[in-house]
Structures are given as structure tokens and as C-alpha cells.
Amino acid sequence: MKIDSYRFGKMVVDGKLFDNDLIIRPGCIEDNWWRVDGHTLMVEDIRSVIEEDKPDVLVVGTGKYGILKVCPDTETFLKEKDVDLIAVKTDKAVAQFNRINSTKKVVGCFHLTC
């Protein structure tokens, strides 16, 4: 999958418009992604995706202004699962996701607003 564009509150993936936070997994997109604690990425928010898909890399778009934070326990969980973490503002995360998606197994979690 390729992310065609991103702007505050909107993302186009393979020609389809999304206006809710989303997770891009190999072969599918989960839109309307909610987290246990809105602006903190916790293990519970990604555990099933990581354990089912076993990605090499998790790309996290932390929002236009970088408000979403990755909990230290989440970083530890990813290290234990041997998953590299890239957590940057969503516009940069889009570029990272597109760059590595063809060479590694990647899951992308994107906060589209703040």
C-alpha cells in the first residue's frame, strides 16, 4: 500500500480518503483507530497488530504537531518483539512509511490531527 497524501485530518491511501486515525497493516487498513489513552500510544493499542502481523518496523505518525506520545512500556514491548520503532510527526511518518514499505514488513499507525 502507498500513502498518496496527508493533510491535517485527512489521509489518502491507494486512492481512498480517510478522515479518522488509522492503522495500515499488510493487506488491510483499519480506520477509526482509537487508543486507550487518546494521545498516548500504549501496548494495548498495538499488541494484536504486532503479534498477528509480526512487522519489522512500526511507523507511528504522532500527529501534525507531534502530540501523540509513545509510552515507555510500548517501546520496551516493541524491542522485546524485535520491531523497530519510528515515531515522528505524521507528515514525516508518511514519507518514512512509503520509503520502507517496499523493502520491509511495516505497520503504520497514524494520528491524523493534532
N, C-alpha and C positions, 0 to 999 in steps of 0.2 A: 504494500500500500504506500501511497505517496500523499503527503500533505501538500495540497495545492496552494493554500493561503491561510493566513491568520490575521485577524484584527480583533480588537477588544470585543469579547463576547461572541465571536464567530470564527469557525474554522471550516475549511472546505477540504475534504479528504476524498480522493478519487472522484471528484466532481460532485460530491454530495455535501450539502451545507449542514453544519451542526451548530447549535447555539446553546448547548449545555456542556459542562465539563465532560470529558470522555477519556476512555482507555482504548488505545489501539493495540489489539492483540494480533498475532499471526492469524490471518484469515477472517477476523471479525472486528467490529467496533462496538463497544459498549458506551452508549450515550447516556446522558443524565447521571453521571458518576457522582455519588455522594460519599463524603468522608465522615467518619465517626465524630471528628472534631474539625469542623469546616475548613480551617486554614492551617491544619497540621496533618501531615501525612504519617499515619500510624500503620503498624504492621497489619492490623485488622483490615485496613483499606486495600491492601495488595496481596495478602497472603495467598488467597486462592489462585490469583493470576500467576504469581511466581511459582507456586507449587505445580500448577497444571501445565503452564507453558514452558517453564524452565528456560527463561531467556538468558542470553549472555549479558545483556545490558538493559537497564531500566532507565528510560529518559523521562524526567519529570519536568513539566512546564509549570513553573511556580507562579504564573500569572503575569499580566502585563507589567506590574510593578514589583513582582517578586514577593508577594505577601505570604504565599503558601510556604510553610517550613517543613523540613523533613525531620521527624523525631529521631533522636539518637538511637533508640531501640530499633527503629526501622533500618537505619544504616547498619547496625550490628546484624540484624536478620539477613539483610542482603549480602553482607560479607560471608556469613555462615552458609548461604546458598550459592556462593561464588558468582554473584551477579554484580557487575559493575554498575555504579550509580552516576548518572549525570543529572544534576538538579540545577536548572538555570531558568531565567525568565522565559516565558513561553515563546516569544519570537526567536530567541536563540535555541530553545529546545526543538522547535520545528526544524531549524536548519540542521541541528545535530541528528535528529531522528532520520531525516531524509538522507543525510550523508552516510550513516552507518547501516541503514535498513537493508541495503542490498548485500552487505558483507557479513553481517552478524544477525543472530536471532535477537530481536529487540521488541520490547513492550514500551509503549508510550502512554503516560498519564498526564493529561493536560488540564490545568485550571485556566479557563478562558477569560476570566475577568481580572479582578484586582490582583 
